[in-house]
Amino acid sequence: MKRLDYYWYARSPWLLLLAPLALVYRLAVYVRRLAYRWGVLPAHKLARPVIIVGNITAGGTGKTPLVAWLAVYLKQKGFHPGIVARGYGGKAGSWPQQVRPDSDPNIVGDEAVMLAGLTACPMAVAPDRVAAARALLEHSDCDVIISDDGLQHYALKRDLEIAVIDGVRRFGTGFFIPAGPLREPLQRLREVDLVVVNGLAGRGEYPMRLQSVNARGLQHPEQQQALAEFRGQPVHAVAGIGNPERFFDSLRQAGMQVEAHAFPDHYRFRMEDIRFADERPVFMTEKDAVKCRHFAGGNEWVVPVIADMPEEFRQHLDVLLETRIAAHCDS
């Protein structure tokens, strides 16, 4: 049985049976948004400006690489960014939690540990983004906060919003959950400051290109090999991410003969999930690698990806940073 999101993007007609539930979901989204607009539900402004990176669909769109790119870019501009996130998949007994590159992903979440390692930024996670942001400010000297996957968390006031779209899958059926991938209406994209597309962009959108760099050994990161060196080889590929086919396709495009092993997003890997009877190399994403590093067998390779943003996006972002951060300080 395929996952539900497969049918969203295959536009299966049987999803019409879920249309009544989708209407209920859409109504709940509308009422909740009105509650924040009218002040029935409180929205909290923090002492530091907040940049939101999120999406309007369920599943992976590539926003995490953009968060990493944004954190590095802000550092280059002289800022001291911090990051907050939900900590999805983490089983902490109490929240918020501070995150370091060596934190346990089972406690704070896999994406959080990955981001902490990629950016070297202070980071805090909690289902309550406001609580996470306050904890971050209490334990760090950051002067701007990036909220990963925070578009729908209106309790946290924001100074700048960036929405990320999957350029291949786009919006699937165009229906709300569970008949489609939408978490908010398409009109929501008109309200954000920047729309980034992971792939081919349309009018008013900025393309983001994800580049795979040299594979590195999971147990021995100092060991690095160009993906081209594996061309023609049969390999295993494991992925517990929102869109595993994107990862598998990237390896195929590098010329590998891929035996794909897809798992649910944020899957908690076990040793037997990455150990195979043959001696073929095993490839995985950085997000999955943080959960497998303690029981890897030595034949696993991590494939990092970095976001490449066009100059036009950088220029627009610079203007927004100057105006929005100044406005935040004046208010």
C-alpha positions, 0 to 999 in steps of 0.5 A, a space after each residue: 500500500 502506497 503512502 497517502 502523499 503518493 495519491 496526492 501527486 498522482 491525482 487519484 480520483 478516489 481522493 474525492 471520497 476524502 473531500 468532505 474531510 478536506 473541507 472540514 480541515 479548510 474551515 478549521 484553518 480559516 477559523 484559526 487564522 481569523 482568531 489570530 487576526 482578531 486577537 482571540 488567540 494571542 500572537 507574541 512579538 519577541 525582542 529580536 526579528 523573526 524570519 519564517 521559512 515554511 511551506 503551505 503543503 505537507 511533506 518535504 519541499 527543500 526548506 531545510 537546506 534553505 534554512 541552512 543557506 539562510 543562516 550562513 548568509 546572515 552570518 556573512 552579513 554580520 548577523 548572529 542568527 539562531 534557529 528554532 524548530 518543532 523538533 519533530 520526532 523528538 521524544 524529550 520529556 520536557 520542552 524547550 530543548 537546546 540543540 547541539 550537533 552532538 544532541 540525541 536526534 531521538 530526543 530533539 529530532 533529526 532535522 534539528 541535529 542536522 541543522 545545528 551541525 550544518 550551521 553552527 548556530 544556537 538552536 532551540 526546539 519545542 512544539 511551541 515556537 514562542 517557547 522555543 524562541 524565548 529559550 533561544 534568546 535566554 541562552 544565546 546572543 542571537 540578534 535574528 531568529 530563523 523559524 524552520 517550518 513556522 509558516 502556520 505557527 501564528 502565535 509567533 509574530 514574524 518580520 519576514 516570511 519565505 515560502 518554499 514550493 516543490 517545483 516538481 510536485 507543486 500542489 498535487 490535487 490542490 485540495 486540503 489535507 487529507 484529500 491533498 497536500 495543502 495546509 493553507 490555501 494557495 492565496 496564502 502565497 500572495 502574503 509572503 515576502 519571498 516564494 522560493 521554488 525547489 526546481 523550475 520557478 514561475 513568475 514571481 518565484 525564485 529558483 533554488 538549486 540543490 547541489 550534491 557535493 562529495 559523498 563522505 563516509 558516515 563513520 569516517 567523515 574525512 573520507 570523501 569521494 566524488 559521486 562520479 566515482 560510483 558511476 555504474 556501480 550497484 548501490 543501496 540507497 535509504 531515505 526517511 525523508 518527505 520526498 525520498 524519490 528526489 534523493 534516489 533520482 539524484 543518485 541515478 543521475 550520478 550514474 549509479 544503479 540504485 536499489 531504493 529503500 524508502 522509509 516514512 519521514 523522520 523514520 527512526 532507523 535501526 541497524 538492520 535497516 542499513 545493513 545488507 547481505 552484499 557488500 554494496 555501498 549504502 547511501 543516505 541523506 544528512 538527515 538520516 545519517 544523524 540517526 545512523 551514525 552510532 551503529 553504522 558498519 563502515 560501508 555507509 556514505 552520506 550525500 550532503 546537499 547545499 542550496 544555491 540561490 540566484 543573485 536576484 533573490 539575494 538582492 531582494 532579501 538584502 532589501 527586506 532585511 534592511 527595511 524589516 529589521 529596522 522597522 522591528 527595532 523602531 516599533 
